[in-house]
Amino acid sequence: MLFFCFICNWLIHSLLYKLKHKSLTTKHSMHQVVNMEWGNFWSSHLPRTPYDISLDDETQNRNDQGFEKMISGIYLGEIARLVLQRMAQESDIFGDGAESLSTPFILSTPYLAAICEDDSQDLSEVRRILQEHLKIPNAPLKTRRLVVKICDIVTHRAARLAAAGIVGILKKLGRDGSASAASSSGRMREQPKETVVAIEGSLYQEYPVFKEYLDEALVEILGEEVARTVTLRVMVDGPGTGAALMAAVHSS
């Protein structure tokens, strides 16, 4: 059984797993909720960029919570701002009105989401955000499209990394379909177990593009058959404890 929480635009991930210990085990499985603190996960295989390093340098918890800083709603807008600031420094793409891009965290994730979700032909919402919030006037359509692309790339990467984290835990639990695939041809094929991922917080709930990318990545990594056994279920009015209980009830 598996439980994840996206709380207040940051991620707390807890794993509900079978506890096997000689002093505790009986014929029935024991279970325990474990706070994994996966936000502090780090690996040399993570695609860290100079913008991730700059972000880490400007935070109070430098060299800590590395994975969280790549996928959390608190930081996505800031990563995009750092990219746009670099572009402004190395070109005249924003003209002379890009001073605000030097302000840390001025581009919050809700603005990033609004930019990505602007489907108007002339990207009028992007123009409004640039003019009113970032004080960048008269950005041509070509520039607005580039801003959308940057925000989309940051979102896409975060969602795919989050999906990879989920699949990593499914693999550890033997719920990623590998056990079924490894079954010998002479035996009845084992069916993947049902797993519920309980989610809280606005990043997944209120940012459809992030949700779409995460869902797509799960299917891509797990395959359609196994992905159908993994349910992402949004918790709208309960704390982490409630989400954990829901995941426990609905997971097989």
Secondary structure, 3 states (H helix, E strand, C coil): CEEEEEECCEEEEEEEEEECCCCCCCCCCEEEEEECCHHHCCCCCCCCCHHHHHHHHHCCCCCCCCCHHHHCHHHHHHHHHHHHHHHHHHCCCCCCCCHHHHCCCCCCHHHHHHHHCCCCCCCHHHHHHHHHHCCCCCCCHHHHHHHHHHHHHHHHHHHHHHHHHHHHHHHHHCCCCHHHHCCCCCCCCCCCCCEEEEECCHHHHHCHHHHHHHHHHHHHHHCHHHHCCEEEEECCCCCHHHHHHHHHHHCC
